[in-house]
Amino acid sequence: MEPLLILALLVFAFLTYRYSKIFVRKDISAANKRLAIVFYLIAVSGLGAVVYFNV
């Protein structure tokens, strides 16, 4: 149980770091930023579901 939670937190931190770099860039259009937000939410929701059903 503990290793799964630690791994989930590391993956969450990595996803947040990667997507935050996309959000602050000026050369990416607003539509692509919205698409990145959608993919980020899907990834975080999937990660939460994996943790919820395995704990």
TORDREN-296938 format. One record per atom (N, C-alpha, C): residue number from 1; residue in one letter; chain; atom name; x, y, z. Coordinates in Angstrom, 2 decimals. Example, Ala and Ser with C-alpha at 12.3 -4.5 7.8 and 13.67 -1.06 7.14 Angstrom:
TORDREN-296938
<atom resi="1" resn="a" chain="A" name="N" u="13.19" v="-5.69" w="7.80"/>
<atom resi="1" resn="a" chain="A" name="CA" u="12.30" v="-4.50" w="7.80"/>
<atom resi="1" resn="a" chain="A" name="C" u="13.20" v="-3.30" w="7.80"/>
<atom resi="2" resn="s" chain="A" name="N" u="12.85" v="-2.25" w="7.08"/>
<atom resi="2" resn="s" chain="A" name="CA" u="13.67" v="-1.06" w="7.14"/>
<atom resi="2" resn="s" chain="A" name="C" u="12.90" v="0.03" w="7.87"/>
This chain:
TORDREN-296938
<atom resi="1" resn="m" chain="A" name="N" u="0.82" v="-1.20" w="0.00"/>
<atom resi="1" resn="m" chain="A" name="CA" u="0.00" v="0.00" w="0.00"/>
<atom resi="1" resn="m" chain="A" name="C" u="0.86" v="1.26" w="0.00"/>
<atom resi="2" resn="e" chain="A" name="N" u="1.86" v="1.31" w="0.86"/>
<atom resi="2" resn="e" chain="A" name="CA" u="2.71" v="2.48" w="0.94"/>
<atom resi="2" resn="e" chain="A" name="C" u="3.47" v="2.76" w="-0.36"/>
<atom resi="3" resn="p" chain="A" name="N" u="4.11" v="1.74" w="-0.99"/>
<atom resi="3" resn="p" chain="A" name="CA" u="4.84" v="2.04" w="-2.22"/>
<atom resi="3" resn="p" chain="A" name="C" u="3.94" v="2.58" w="-3.33"/>
<atom resi="4" resn="l" chain="A" name="N" u="2.69" v="2.10" w="-3.38"/>
<atom resi="4" resn="l" chain="A" name="CA" u="1.77" v="2.58" w="-4.41"/>
<atom resi="4" resn="l" chain="A" name="C" u="1.45" v="4.05" w="-4.20"/>
<atom resi="5" resn="l" chain="A" name="N" u="1.24" v="4.46" w="-2.95"/>
<atom resi="5" resn="l" chain="A" name="CA" u="0.95" v="5.86" w="-2.67"/>
<atom resi="5" resn="l" chain="A" name="C" u="2.15" v="6.75" w="-2.98"/>
<atom resi="6" resn="i" chain="A" name="N" u="3.34" v="6.28" w="-2.64"/>
<atom resi="6" resn="i" chain="A" name="CA" u="4.54" v="7.06" w="-2.94"/>
<atom resi="6" resn="i" chain="A" name="C" u="4.73" v="7.19" w="-4.44"/>
<atom resi="7" resn="l" chain="A" name="N" u="4.54" v="6.09" w="-5.16"/>
<atom resi="7" resn="l" chain="A" name="CA" u="4.65" v="6.13" w="-6.61"/>
<atom resi="7" resn="l" chain="A" name="C" u="3.59" v="7.05" w="-7.22"/>
<atom resi="8" resn="a" chain="A" name="N" u="2.38" v="7.01" w="-6.70"/>
<atom resi="8" resn="a" chain="A" name="CA" u="1.31" v="7.88" w="-7.20"/>
<atom resi="8" resn="a" chain="A" name="C" u="1.65" v="9.35" w="-6.96"/>
<atom resi="9" resn="l" chain="A" name="N" u="2.21" v="9.67" w="-5.82"/>
<atom resi="9" resn="l" chain="A" name="CA" u="2.60" v="11.06" w="-5.56"/>
<atom resi="9" resn="l" chain="A" name="C" u="3.72" v="11.51" w="-6.48"/>
<atom resi="10" resn="l" chain="A" name="N" u="4.67" v="10.61" w="-6.76"/>
<atom resi="10" resn="l" chain="A" name="CA" u="5.75" v="10.96" w="-7.69"/>
<atom resi="10" resn="l" chain="A" name="C" u="5.22" v="11.19" w="-9.10"/>
<atom resi="11" resn="v" chain="A" name="N" u="4.30" v="10.33" w="-9.55"/>
<atom resi="11" resn="v" chain="A" name="CA" u="3.72" v="10.50" w="-10.88"/>
<atom resi="11" resn="v" chain="A" name="C" u="2.91" v="11.78" w="-10.94"/>
<atom resi="12" resn="f" chain="A" name="N" u="2.16" v="12.08" w="-9.87"/>
<atom resi="12" resn="f" chain="A" name="CA" u="1.38" v="13.32" w="-9.83"/>
<atom resi="12" resn="f" chain="A" name="C" u="2.30" v="14.54" w="-9.90"/>
<atom resi="13" resn="a" chain="A" name="N" u="3.40" v="14.51" w="-9.16"/>
<atom resi="13" resn="a" chain="A" name="CA" u="4.35" v="15.62" w="-9.18"/>
<atom resi="13" resn="a" chain="A" name="C" u="4.97" v="15.77" w="-10.57"/>
<atom resi="14" resn="f" chain="A" name="N" u="5.30" v="14.65" w="-11.21"/>
<atom resi="14" resn="f" chain="A" name="CA" u="5.88" v="14.71" w="-12.56"/>
<atom resi="14" resn="f" chain="A" name="C" u="4.88" v="15.28" w="-13.56"/>
<atom resi="15" resn="l" chain="A" name="N" u="3.63" v="14.82" w="-13.50"/>
<atom resi="15" resn="l" chain="A" name="CA" u="2.61" v="15.34" w="-14.42"/>
<atom resi="15" resn="l" chain="A" name="C" u="2.39" v="16.83" w="-14.20"/>
<atom resi="16" resn="t" chain="A" name="N" u="2.32" v="17.24" w="-12.95"/>
<atom resi="16" resn="t" chain="A" name="CA" u="2.11" v="18.65" w="-12.64"/>
<atom resi="16" resn="t" chain="A" name="C" u="3.27" v="19.49" w="-13.17"/>
<atom resi="17" resn="y" chain="A" name="N" u="4.48" v="19.01" w="-12.99"/>
<atom resi="17" resn="y" chain="A" name="CA" u="5.66" v="19.74" w="-13.48"/>
<atom resi="17" resn="y" chain="A" name="C" u="5.64" v="19.86" w="-15.00"/>
<atom resi="18" resn="r" chain="A" name="N" u="5.36" v="18.74" w="-15.68"/>
<atom resi="18" resn="r" chain="A" name="CA" u="5.37" v="18.75" w="-17.15"/>
<atom resi="18" resn="r" chain="A" name="C" u="4.28" v="19.68" w="-17.71"/>
<atom resi="19" resn="y" chain="A" name="N" u="3.08" v="19.58" w="-17.15"/>
<atom resi="19" resn="y" chain="A" name="CA" u="1.99" v="20.39" w="-17.68"/>
<atom resi="19" resn="y" chain="A" name="C" u="2.11" v="21.84" w="-17.25"/>
<atom resi="20" resn="s" chain="A" name="N" u="2.72" v="22.14" w="-16.13"/>
<atom resi="20" resn="s" chain="A" name="CA" u="2.89" v="23.54" w="-15.73"/>
<atom resi="20" resn="s" chain="A" name="C" u="3.84" v="24.25" w="-16.68"/>
<atom resi="21" resn="k" chain="A" name="N" u="4.81" v="23.51" w="-17.23"/>
<atom resi="21" resn="k" chain="A" name="CA" u="5.70" v="24.12" w="-18.21"/>
<atom resi="21" resn="k" chain="A" name="C" u="4.94" v="24.49" w="-19.49"/>
<atom resi="22" resn="i" chain="A" name="N" u="3.93" v="23.69" w="-19.84"/>
<atom resi="22" resn="i" chain="A" name="CA" u="3.12" v="23.99" w="-21.02"/>
<atom resi="22" resn="i" chain="A" name="C" u="2.27" v="25.24" w="-20.78"/>
<atom resi="23" resn="f" chain="A" name="N" u="1.71" v="25.35" w="-19.57"/>
<atom resi="23" resn="f" chain="A" name="CA" u="0.77" v="26.44" w="-19.30"/>
<atom resi="23" resn="f" chain="A" name="C" u="1.45" v="27.81" w="-19.28"/>
<atom resi="24" resn="v" chain="A" name="N" u="2.72" v="27.89" w="-18.95"/>
<atom resi="24" resn="v" chain="A" name="CA" u="3.37" v="29.19" w="-18.84"/>
<atom resi="24" resn="v" chain="A" name="C" u="4.01" v="29.65" w="-20.15"/>
<atom resi="25" resn="r" chain="A" name="N" u="4.10" v="28.77" w="-21.13"/>
<atom resi="25" resn="r" chain="A" name="CA" u="4.72" v="29.17" w="-22.40"/>
<atom resi="25" resn="r" chain="A" name="C" u="3.79" v="30.07" w="-23.19"/>
<atom resi="26" resn="k" chain="A" name="N" u="4.37" v="31.09" w="-23.81"/>
<atom resi="26" resn="k" chain="A" name="CA" u="3.58" v="32.07" w="-24.56"/>
<atom resi="26" resn="k" chain="A" name="C" u="3.31" v="31.63" w="-26.00"/>
<atom resi="27" resn="d" chain="A" name="N" u="4.15" v="30.75" w="-26.54"/>
<atom resi="27" resn="d" chain="A" name="CA" u="4.03" v="30.40" w="-27.95"/>
<atom resi="27" resn="d" chain="A" name="C" u="3.02" v="29.27" w="-28.21"/>
<atom resi="28" resn="i" chain="A" name="N" u="2.34" v="28.81" w="-27.19"/>
<atom resi="28" resn="i" chain="A" name="CA" u="1.34" v="27.75" w="-27.37"/>
<atom resi="28" resn="i" chain="A" name="C" u="-0.04" v="28.40" w="-27.33"/>
<atom resi="29" resn="s" chain="A" name="N" u="-0.88" v="28.04" w="-28.28"/>
<atom resi="29" resn="s" chain="A" name="CA" u="-2.19" v="28.68" w="-28.40"/>
<atom resi="29" resn="s" chain="A" name="C" u="-3.10" v="28.29" w="-27.24"/>
<atom resi="30" resn="a" chain="A" name="N" u="-4.16" v="29.08" w="-27.08"/>
<atom resi="30" resn="a" chain="A" name="CA" u="-5.11" v="28.84" w="-25.99"/>
<atom resi="30" resn="a" chain="A" name="C" u="-5.84" v="27.51" w="-26.18"/>
<atom resi="31" resn="a" chain="A" name="N" u="-6.11" v="27.15" w="-27.43"/>
<atom resi="31" resn="a" chain="A" name="CA" u="-6.80" v="25.88" w="-27.69"/>
<atom resi="31" resn="a" chain="A" name="C" u="-5.93" v="24.70" w="-27.27"/>
<atom resi="32" resn="n" chain="A" name="N" u="-4.64" v="24.78" w="-27.56"/>
<atom resi="32" resn="n" chain="A" name="CA" u="-3.74" v="23.70" w="-27.17"/>
<atom resi="32" resn="n" chain="A" name="C" u="-3.57" v="23.64" w="-25.66"/>
<atom resi="33" resn="k" chain="A" name="N" u="-3.62" v="24.80" w="-25.00"/>
<atom resi="33" resn="k" chain="A" name="CA" u="-3.54" v="24.81" w="-23.54"/>
<atom resi="33" resn="k" chain="A" name="C" u="-4.79" v="24.17" w="-22.94"/>
<atom resi="34" resn="r" chain="A" name="N" u="-5.95" v="24.43" w="-23.53"/>
<atom resi="34" resn="r" chain="A" name="CA" u="-7.18" v="23.80" w="-23.05"/>
<atom resi="34" resn="r" chain="A" name="C" u="-7.11" v="22.29" w="-23.24"/>
<atom resi="35" resn="l" chain="A" name="N" u="-6.58" v="21.86" w="-24.37"/>
<atom resi="35" resn="l" chain="A" name="CA" u="-6.42" v="20.43" w="-24.62"/>
<atom resi="35" resn="l" chain="A" name="C" u="-5.45" v="19.81" w="-23.61"/>
<atom resi="36" resn="a" chain="A" name="N" u="-4.39" v="20.53" w="-23.28"/>
<atom resi="36" resn="a" chain="A" name="CA" u="-3.45" v="20.04" w="-22.29"/>
<atom resi="36" resn="a" chain="A" name="C" u="-4.11" v="19.93" w="-20.92"/>
<atom resi="37" resn="i" chain="A" name="N" u="-4.98" v="20.88" w="-20.59"/>
<atom resi="37" resn="i" chain="A" name="CA" u="-5.70" v="20.82" w="-19.31"/>
<atom resi="37" resn="i" chain="A" name="C" u="-6.59" v="19.58" w="-19.27"/>
<atom resi="38" resn="v" chain="A" name="N" u="-7.27" v="19.29" w="-20.37"/>
<atom resi="38" resn="v" chain="A" name="CA" u="-8.14" v="18.12" w="-20.43"/>
<atom resi="38" resn="v" chain="A" name="C" u="-7.32" v="16.84" w="-20.23"/>
<atom resi="39" resn="f" chain="A" name="N" u="-6.20" v="16.73" w="-20.93"/>
<atom resi="39" resn="f" chain="A" name="CA" u="-5.36" v="15.53" w="-20.79"/>
<atom resi="39" resn="f" chain="A" name="C" u="-4.78" v="15.43" w="-19.38"/>
<atom resi="40" resn="y" chain="A" name="N" u="-4.43" v="16.57" w="-18.78"/>
<atom resi="40" resn="y" chain="A" name="CA" u="-3.92" v="16.56" w="-17.42"/>
<atom resi="40" resn="y" chain="A" name="C" u="-5.00" v="16.06" w="-16.45"/>
<atom resi="41" resn="l" chain="A" name="N" u="-6.21" v="16.54" w="-16.60"/>
<atom resi="41" resn="l" chain="A" name="CA" u="-7.30" v="16.10" w="-15.72"/>
<atom resi="41" resn="l" chain="A" name="C" u="-7.61" v="14.62" w="-15.90"/>
<atom resi="42" resn="i" chain="A" name="N" u="-7.57" v="14.14" w="-17.14"/>
<atom resi="42" resn="i" chain="A" name="CA" u="-7.78" v="12.72" w="-17.39"/>
<atom resi="42" resn="i" chain="A" name="C" u="-6.68" v="11.88" w="-16.74"/>
<atom resi="43" resn="a" chain="A" name="N" u="-5.43" v="12.33" w="-16.88"/>
<atom resi="43" resn="a" chain="A" name="CA" u="-4.31" v="11.58" w="-16.30"/>
<atom resi="43" resn="a" chain="A" name="C" u="-4.40" v="11.55" w="-14.78"/>
<atom resi="44" resn="v" chain="A" name="N" u="-4.71" v="12.69" w="-14.16"/>
<atom resi="44" resn="v" chain="A" name="CA" u="-4.80" v="12.75" w="-12.70"/>
<atom resi="44" resn="v" chain="A" name="C" u="-6.00" v="11.94" w="-12.22"/>
<atom resi="45" resn="s" chain="A" name="N" u="-7.11" v="11.98" w="-12.94"/>
<atom resi="45" resn="s" chain="A" name="CA" u="-8.28" v="11.19" w="-12.57"/>
<atom resi="45" resn="s" chain="A" name="C" u="-7.98" v="9.69" w="-12.67"/>
<atom resi="46" resn="g" chain="A" name="N" u="-7.30" v="9.29" w="-13.72"/>
<atom resi="46" resn="g" chain="A" name="CA" u="-6.91" v="7.89" w="-13.87"/>
<atom resi="46" resn="g" chain="A" name="C" u="-5.98" v="7.46" w="-12.77"/>
<atom resi="47" resn="l" chain="A" name="N" u="-5.04" v="8.31" w="-12.42"/>
<atom resi="47" resn="l" chain="A" name="CA" u="-4.11" v="7.99" w="-11.33"/>
<atom resi="47" resn="l" chain="A" name="C" u="-4.87" v="7.86" w="-10.01"/>
<atom resi="48" resn="g" chain="A" name="N" u="-5.81" v="8.75" w="-9.78"/>
<atom resi="48" resn="g" chain="A" name="CA" u="-6.62" v="8.68" w="-8.56"/>
<atom resi="48" resn="g" chain="A" name="C" u="-7.46" v="7.41" w="-8.52"/>
<atom resi="49" resn="a" chain="A" name="N" u="-8.00" v="7.02" w="-9.66"/>
<atom resi="49" resn="a" chain="A" name="CA" u="-8.80" v="5.79" w="-9.70"/>
<atom resi="49" resn="a" chain="A" name="C" u="-7.95" v="4.56" w="-9.43"/>
<atom resi="50" resn="v" chain="A" name="N" u="-6.76" v="4.52" w="-9.97"/>
<atom resi="50" resn="v" chain="A" name="CA" u="-5.85" v="3.39" w="-9.72"/>
<atom resi="50" resn="v" chain="A" name="C" u="-5.54" v="3.29" w="-8.23"/>
<atom resi="51" resn="v" chain="A" name="N" u="-5.23" v="4.43" w="-7.62"/>
<atom resi="51" resn="v" chain="A" name="CA" u="-4.91" v="4.42" w="-6.20"/>
<atom resi="51" resn="v" chain="A" name="C" u="-6.14" v="4.04" w="-5.38"/>
<atom resi="52" resn="y" chain="A" name="N" u="-7.30" v="4.58" w="-5.72"/>
<atom resi="52" resn="y" chain="A" name="CA" u="-8.52" v="4.31" w="-4.96"/>
<atom resi="52" resn="y" chain="A" name="C" u="-8.90" v="2.83" w="-5.00"/>
<atom resi="53" resn="f" chain="A" name="N" u="-8.80" v="2.21" w="-6.16"/>
<atom resi="53" resn="f" chain="A" name="CA" u="-9.22" v="0.83" w="-6.28"/>
<atom resi="53" resn="f" chain="A" name="C" u="-8.16" v="-0.17" w="-5.80"/>
<atom resi="54" resn="n" chain="A" name="N" u="-6.93" v="0.29" w="-5.58"/>
<atom resi="54" resn="n" chain="A" name="CA" u="-5.89" v="-0.62" w="-5.11"/>
<atom resi="54" resn="n" chain="A" name="C" u="-5.57" v="-0.45" w="-3.62"/>
<atom resi="55" resn="v" chain="A" name="N" u="-6.15" v="0.53" w="-2.99"/>
<atom resi="55" resn="v" chain="A" name="CA" u="-5.86" v="0.76" w="-1.56"/>
<atom resi="55" resn="v" chain="A" name="C" u="-7.01" v="0.25" w="-0.73"/>
